[in-house]
Amino acid sequence: MDIVDKIAKAEKDEKDKPTTAITIDSIEVVKDYDFKS
C-alpha cells in the first residue's frame, strides 16, 4: 500500500489530476498474500 499512499499524496491541480505524470514501471504479483495483516 506504500505506492497507493505516494500516489494519493502527489501534488494535484484544480481538476484533481497529478501535476506530474505518475507511472508504474513494474509490478510483482505475490501469490497467496495474507490481506488480514
mmCIF file of the N, C-alpha and C atoms, coordinates in Angstrom:
data_MODEL
# 
_entry.id   MODEL 
# 
loop_
_atom_site.group_PDB 
_atom_site.id 
_atom_site.type_symbol 
_atom_site.label_atom_id 
_atom_site.label_alt_id 
_atom_site.label_comp_id 
_atom_site.label_asym_id 
_atom_site.label_entity_id 
_atom_site.label_seq_id 
_atom_site.pdbx_PDB_ins_code 
_atom_site.Cartn_x 
_atom_site.Cartn_y 
_atom_site.Cartn_z 
_atom_site.occupancy 
_atom_site.B_iso_or_equiv 
_atom_site.pdbx_formal_charge 
_atom_site.auth_seq_id 
_atom_site.auth_comp_id 
_atom_site.auth_asym_id 
_atom_site.auth_atom_id 
_atom_site.pdbx_PDB_model_num 
ATOM 1   N N  . MET A 1 1  ? 0.811  -1.198  0.000   1.00 0.00 ? 1  MET A N  1 
ATOM 2   C CA . MET A 1 1  ? 0.000  0.000   0.000   1.00 0.00 ? 1  MET A CA 1 
ATOM 3   C C  . MET A 1 1  ? 0.854  1.261   0.000   1.00 0.00 ? 1  MET A C  1 
ATOM 4   N N  . ASP A 1 2  ? 2.164  1.108   0.102   1.00 0.00 ? 2  ASP A N  1 
ATOM 5   C CA . ASP A 1 2  ? 3.043  2.279   0.085   1.00 0.00 ? 2  ASP A CA 1 
ATOM 6   C C  . ASP A 1 2  ? 2.872  3.084   -1.196  1.00 0.00 ? 2  ASP A C  1 
ATOM 7   N N  . ILE A 1 3  ? 2.738  2.386   -2.304  1.00 0.00 ? 3  ILE A N  1 
ATOM 8   C CA . ILE A 1 3  ? 2.606  3.066   -3.594  1.00 0.00 ? 3  ILE A CA 1 
ATOM 9   C C  . ILE A 1 3  ? 1.296  3.843   -3.656  1.00 0.00 ? 3  ILE A C  1 
ATOM 10  N N  . VAL A 1 4  ? 0.227  3.259   -3.156  1.00 0.00 ? 4  VAL A N  1 
ATOM 11  C CA . VAL A 1 4  ? -1.071 3.939   -3.139  1.00 0.00 ? 4  VAL A CA 1 
ATOM 12  C C  . VAL A 1 4  ? -0.972 5.223   -2.330  1.00 0.00 ? 4  VAL A C  1 
ATOM 13  N N  . ASP A 1 5  ? -0.301 5.168   -1.195  1.00 0.00 ? 5  ASP A N  1 
ATOM 14  C CA . ASP A 1 5  ? -0.125 6.355   -0.357  1.00 0.00 ? 5  ASP A CA 1 
ATOM 15  C C  . ASP A 1 5  ? 0.671  7.432   -1.086  1.00 0.00 ? 5  ASP A C  1 
ATOM 16  N N  . LYS A 1 6  ? 1.731  7.046   -1.790  1.00 0.00 ? 6  LYS A N  1 
ATOM 17  C CA . LYS A 1 6  ? 2.541  8.016   -2.530  1.00 0.00 ? 6  LYS A CA 1 
ATOM 18  C C  . LYS A 1 6  ? 1.726  8.681   -3.641  1.00 0.00 ? 6  LYS A C  1 
ATOM 19  N N  . ILE A 1 7  ? 0.918  7.903   -4.337  1.00 0.00 ? 7  ILE A N  1 
ATOM 20  C CA . ILE A 1 7  ? 0.082  8.465   -5.398  1.00 0.00 ? 7  ILE A CA 1 
ATOM 21  C C  . ILE A 1 7  ? -0.944 9.420   -4.795  1.00 0.00 ? 7  ILE A C  1 
ATOM 22  N N  . ALA A 1 8  ? -1.531 9.047   -3.681  1.00 0.00 ? 8  ALA A N  1 
ATOM 23  C CA . ALA A 1 8  ? -2.535 9.893   -3.031  1.00 0.00 ? 8  ALA A CA 1 
ATOM 24  C C  . ALA A 1 8  ? -1.948 11.219  -2.566  1.00 0.00 ? 8  ALA A C  1 
ATOM 25  N N  . LYS A 1 9  ? -0.679 11.224  -2.191  1.00 0.00 ? 9  LYS A N  1 
ATOM 26  C CA . LYS A 1 9  ? -0.030 12.438  -1.687  1.00 0.00 ? 9  LYS A CA 1 
ATOM 27  C C  . LYS A 1 9  ? 0.567  13.311  -2.786  1.00 0.00 ? 9  LYS A C  1 
ATOM 28  N N  . ALA A 1 10 ? 0.515  12.863  -4.027  1.00 0.00 ? 10 ALA A N  1 
ATOM 29  C CA . ALA A 1 10 ? 1.096  13.626  -5.134  1.00 0.00 ? 10 ALA A CA 1 
ATOM 30  C C  . ALA A 1 10 ? 0.382  14.963  -5.287  1.00 0.00 ? 10 ALA A C  1 
ATOM 31  N N  . GLU A 1 11 ? 1.128  15.982  -5.682  1.00 0.00 ? 11 GLU A N  1 
ATOM 32  C CA . GLU A 1 11 ? 0.550  17.302  -5.902  1.00 0.00 ? 11 GLU A CA 1 
ATOM 33  C C  . GLU A 1 11 ? -0.424 17.240  -7.070  1.00 0.00 ? 11 GLU A C  1 
ATOM 34  N N  . LYS A 1 12 ? -1.593 17.868  -6.891  1.00 0.00 ? 12 LYS A N  1 
ATOM 35  C CA . LYS A 1 12 ? -2.650 17.811  -7.902  1.00 0.00 ? 12 LYS A CA 1 
ATOM 36  C C  . LYS A 1 12 ? -3.079 19.214  -8.303  1.00 0.00 ? 12 LYS A C  1 
ATOM 37  N N  . ASP A 1 13 ? -3.658 19.323  -9.499  1.00 0.00 ? 13 ASP A N  1 
ATOM 38  C CA . ASP A 1 13 ? -4.168 20.610  -9.962  1.00 0.00 ? 13 ASP A CA 1 
ATOM 39  C C  . ASP A 1 13 ? -5.624 20.776  -9.543  1.00 0.00 ? 13 ASP A C  1 
ATOM 40  N N  . GLU A 1 14 ? -6.272 21.831  -10.045 1.00 0.00 ? 14 GLU A N  1 
ATOM 41  C CA . GLU A 1 14 ? -7.657 22.129  -9.658  1.00 0.00 ? 14 GLU A CA 1 
ATOM 42  C C  . GLU A 1 14 ? -8.653 21.066  -10.110 1.00 0.00 ? 14 GLU A C  1 
ATOM 43  N N  . LYS A 1 15 ? -8.271 20.222  -11.052 1.00 0.00 ? 15 LYS A N  1 
ATOM 44  C CA . LYS A 1 15 ? -9.138 19.135  -11.523 1.00 0.00 ? 15 LYS A CA 1 
ATOM 45  C C  . LYS A 1 15 ? -8.802 17.813  -10.846 1.00 0.00 ? 15 LYS A C  1 
ATOM 46  N N  . ASP A 1 16 ? -7.984 17.869  -9.783  1.00 0.00 ? 16 ASP A N  1 
ATOM 47  C CA . ASP A 1 16 ? -7.557 16.697  -9.011  1.00 0.00 ? 16 ASP A CA 1 
ATOM 48  C C  . ASP A 1 16 ? -6.701 15.738  -9.837  1.00 0.00 ? 16 ASP A C  1 
ATOM 49  N N  . LYS A 1 17 ? -6.032 16.283  -10.848 1.00 0.00 ? 17 LYS A N  1 
ATOM 50  C CA . LYS A 1 17 ? -5.123 15.499  -11.692 1.00 0.00 ? 17 LYS A CA 1 
ATOM 51  C C  . LYS A 1 17 ? -3.691 15.765  -11.229 1.00 0.00 ? 17 LYS A C  1 
ATOM 52  N N  . PRO A 1 18 ? -2.865 14.730  -11.104 1.00 0.00 ? 18 PRO A N  1 
ATOM 53  C CA . PRO A 1 18 ? -1.473 14.954  -10.688 1.00 0.00 ? 18 PRO A CA 1 
ATOM 54  C C  . PRO A 1 18 ? -0.768 15.938  -11.625 1.00 0.00 ? 18 PRO A C  1 
ATOM 55  N N  . THR A 1 19 ? 0.048  16.826  -11.043 1.00 0.00 ? 19 THR A N  1 
ATOM 56  C CA . THR A 1 19 ? 0.756  17.822  -11.850 1.00 0.00 ? 19 THR A CA 1 
ATOM 57  C C  . THR A 1 19 ? 1.942  17.219  -12.596 1.00 0.00 ? 19 THR A C  1 
ATOM 58  N N  . THR A 1 20 ? 2.415  16.063  -12.158 1.00 0.00 ? 20 THR A N  1 
ATOM 59  C CA . THR A 1 20 ? 3.459  15.340  -12.877 1.00 0.00 ? 20 THR A CA 1 
ATOM 60  C C  . THR A 1 20 ? 2.939  13.940  -13.188 1.00 0.00 ? 20 THR A C  1 
ATOM 61  N N  . ALA A 1 21 ? 3.422  13.378  -14.271 1.00 0.00 ? 21 ALA A N  1 
ATOM 62  C CA . ALA A 1 21 ? 2.967  12.046  -14.678 1.00 0.00 ? 21 ALA A CA 1 
ATOM 63  C C  . ALA A 1 21 ? 3.350  11.002  -13.628 1.00 0.00 ? 21 ALA A C  1 
ATOM 64  N N  . ILE A 1 22 ? 2.411  10.125  -13.331 1.00 0.00 ? 22 ILE A N  1 
ATOM 65  C CA . ILE A 1 22 ? 2.656  9.017   -12.408 1.00 0.00 ? 22 ILE A CA 1 
ATOM 66  C C  . ILE A 1 22 ? 2.576  7.733   -13.222 1.00 0.00 ? 22 ILE A C  1 
ATOM 67  N N  . THR A 1 23 ? 3.662  6.972   -13.224 1.00 0.00 ? 23 THR A N  1 
ATOM 68  C CA . THR A 1 23 ? 3.691  5.719   -13.973 1.00 0.00 ? 23 THR A CA 1 
ATOM 69  C C  . THR A 1 23 ? 4.160  4.586   -13.072 1.00 0.00 ? 23 THR A C  1 
ATOM 70  N N  . ILE A 1 24 ? 3.705  3.402   -13.373 1.00 0.00 ? 24 ILE A N  1 
ATOM 71  C CA . ILE A 1 24 ? 4.168  2.196   -12.688 1.00 0.00 ? 24 ILE A CA 1 
ATOM 72  C C  . ILE A 1 24 ? 5.044  1.455   -13.687 1.00 0.00 ? 24 ILE A C  1 
ATOM 73  N N  . ASP A 1 25 ? 6.322  1.358   -13.369 1.00 0.00 ? 25 ASP A N  1 
ATOM 74  C CA . ASP A 1 25 ? 7.278  0.747   -14.290 1.00 0.00 ? 25 ASP A CA 1 
ATOM 75  C C  . ASP A 1 25 ? 7.305  -0.772  -14.203 1.00 0.00 ? 25 ASP A C  1 
ATOM 76  N N  . SER A 1 26 ? 7.022  -1.318  -13.025 1.00 0.00 ? 26 SER A N  1 
ATOM 77  C CA . SER A 1 26 ? 6.989  -2.772  -12.879 1.00 0.00 ? 26 SER A CA 1 
ATOM 78  C C  . SER A 1 26 ? 6.139  -3.129  -11.668 1.00 0.00 ? 26 SER A C  1 
ATOM 79  N N  . ILE A 1 27 ? 5.656  -4.353  -11.656 1.00 0.00 ? 27 ILE A N  1 
ATOM 80  C CA . ILE A 1 27 ? 4.876  -4.850  -10.522 1.00 0.00 ? 27 ILE A CA 1 
ATOM 81  C C  . ILE A 1 27 ? 5.343  -6.258  -10.182 1.00 0.00 ? 27 ILE A C  1 
ATOM 82  N N  . GLU A 1 28 ? 5.014  -6.684  -8.987  1.00 0.00 ? 28 GLU A N  1 
ATOM 83  C CA . GLU A 1 28 ? 5.302  -8.052  -8.569  1.00 0.00 ? 28 GLU A CA 1 
ATOM 84  C C  . GLU A 1 28 ? 4.014  -8.623  -7.989  1.00 0.00 ? 28 GLU A C  1 
ATOM 85  N N  . VAL A 1 29 ? 3.566  -9.730  -8.531  1.00 0.00 ? 29 VAL A N  1 
ATOM 86  C CA . VAL A 1 29 ? 2.357  -10.393 -8.050  1.00 0.00 ? 29 VAL A CA 1 
ATOM 87  C C  . VAL A 1 29 ? 2.774  -11.412 -6.999  1.00 0.00 ? 29 VAL A C  1 
ATOM 88  N N  . VAL A 1 30 ? 2.185  -11.270 -5.812  1.00 0.00 ? 30 VAL A N  1 
ATOM 89  C CA . VAL A 1 30 ? 2.517  -12.173 -4.712  1.00 0.00 ? 30 VAL A CA 1 
ATOM 90  C C  . VAL A 1 30 ? 1.340  -13.117 -4.521  1.00 0.00 ? 30 VAL A C  1 
ATOM 91  N N  . LYS A 1 31 ? 1.566  -14.384 -4.789  1.00 0.00 ? 31 LYS A N  1 
ATOM 92  C CA . LYS A 1 31 ? 0.510  -15.383 -4.674  1.00 0.00 ? 31 LYS A CA 1 
ATOM 93  C C  . LYS A 1 31 ? 0.246  -15.689 -3.204  1.00 0.00 ? 31 LYS A C  1 
ATOM 94  N N  . ASP A 1 32 ? -1.014 -15.843 -2.854  1.00 0.00 ? 32 ASP A N  1 
ATOM 95  C CA . ASP A 1 32 ? -1.443 -16.209 -1.506  1.00 0.00 ? 32 ASP A CA 1 
ATOM 96  C C  . ASP A 1 32 ? -1.043 -15.177 -0.458  1.00 0.00 ? 32 ASP A C  1 
ATOM 97  N N  . TYR A 1 33 ? -1.087 -13.891 -0.807  1.00 0.00 ? 33 TYR A N  1 
ATOM 98  C CA . TYR A 1 33 ? -0.775 -12.825 0.140   1.00 0.00 ? 33 TYR A CA 1 
ATOM 99  C C  . TYR A 1 33 ? -1.865 -12.754 1.196   1.00 0.00 ? 33 TYR A C  1 
ATOM 100 N N  . ASP A 1 34 ? -1.491 -12.600 2.459   1.00 0.00 ? 34 ASP A N  1 
ATOM 101 C CA . ASP A 1 34 ? -2.446 -12.519 3.566   1.00 0.00 ? 34 ASP A CA 1 
ATOM 102 C C  . ASP A 1 34 ? -2.865 -11.065 3.756   1.00 0.00 ? 34 ASP A C  1 
ATOM 103 N N  . PHE A 1 35 ? -4.060 -10.695 3.283   1.00 0.00 ? 35 PHE A N  1 
ATOM 104 C CA . PHE A 1 35 ? -4.542 -9.324  3.365   1.00 0.00 ? 35 PHE A CA 1 
ATOM 105 C C  . PHE A 1 35 ? -4.982 -8.940  4.768   1.00 0.00 ? 35 PHE A C  1 
ATOM 106 N N  . LYS A 1 36 ? -5.069 -9.874  5.675   1.00 0.00 ? 36 LYS A N  1 
ATOM 107 C CA . LYS A 1 36 ? -5.538 -9.594  7.033   1.00 0.00 ? 36 LYS A CA 1 
ATOM 108 C C  . LYS A 1 36 ? -4.477 -8.921  7.889   1.00 0.00 ? 36 LYS A C  1 
ATOM 109 N N  . SER A 1 37 ? -3.242 -8.933  7.470   1.00 0.00 ? 37 SER A N  1 
ATOM 110 C CA . SER A 1 37 ? -2.149 -8.353  8.263   1.00 0.00 ? 37 SER A CA 1 
ATOM 111 C C  . SER A 1 37 ? -2.189 -6.853  8.264   1.00 0.00 ? 37 SER A C  1 
# 
